[in-house]
């Protein structure tokens, strides 16, 4: 099971709508940076690398 960090932006009062996970948020931020210099890299590889960075960020949070 992947520790996804739970909701990045939890909303109260909205049933079944927790939004993106913290892991997804980290991946989106990493992907934004990767895309600035990744025009020659296949998009699937960029996405994979973004989630790799997100996983590393999640691990760093656990060490704190």
C-alpha positions as CSV (number, residue, x, y, z in Angstrom):
1,X,0.0,0.0,0.0
2,X,1.3,3.4,-1.0
3,X,1.3,6.1,1.7
4,X,-0.2,8.9,-0.3
5,X,-0.1,11.4,2.5
6,X,-3.9,11.8,2.6
7,X,-5.7,14.8,1.1
8,X,-3.5,17.7,0.1
9,X,-6.4,20.2,0.4
10,X,-9.1,18.5,2.6
11,X,-12.5,20.0,2.4
12,X,-15.1,19.6,5.1
13,X,-18.8,19.4,4.3
14,X,-18.2,17.9,0.9
15,X,-19.0,14.2,0.9
16,X,-16.6,12.0,-1.1
17,X,-14.6,14.9,-2.3
18,X,-11.2,15.0,-0.6
19,X,-9.3,16.3,-3.7
20,X,-5.9,15.2,-4.7
21,X,-3.5,13.4,-2.4
22,X,-0.4,15.0,-1.0
23,X,1.6,12.5,-3.2
24,X,-0.3,13.8,-6.3
25,X,0.4,17.4,-5.3
26,X,4.1,16.7,-4.9
27,X,4.2,14.9,-8.3
28,X,2.4,17.8,-10.0
29,X,4.9,20.3,-8.6
30,X,7.8,18.1,-9.7
31,X,6.2,17.6,-13.2
32,X,6.0,21.4,-13.7
33,X,9.7,21.7,-13.2
34,X,10.5,18.6,-15.3
35,X,8.4,19.9,-18.2
36,X,10.4,23.1,-18.5
37,X,13.4,21.1,-19.8
38,X,11.8,17.8,-20.9
39,X,10.4,18.5,-24.4
40,X,12.4,15.7,-25.9
41,X,11.5,13.2,-23.2
42,X,8.3,11.1,-23.7
43,X,5.4,12.3,-21.5
44,X,5.0,8.9,-19.8
45,X,8.6,9.1,-18.7
46,X,8.2,12.6,-17.3
47,X,5.1,11.5,-15.4
48,X,7.0,8.5,-14.0
49,X,9.9,10.7,-12.9
50,X,7.5,13.1,-11.3
51,X,6.0,10.4,-9.2
52,X,9.5,9.2,-8.3
53,X,10.3,12.6,-6.9
54,X,7.0,12.6,-5.1
55,X,7.8,9.3,-3.5
56,X,11.2,10.7,-2.4
57,X,9.4,13.7,-0.8
58,X,7.0,11.4,1.0
59,X,10.0,9.4,2.4
60,X,11.7,12.6,3.5
61,X,8.5,13.6,5.4
62,X,8.5,10.3,7.3
63,X,12.1,10.9,8.5
64,X,11.2,14.2,10.1
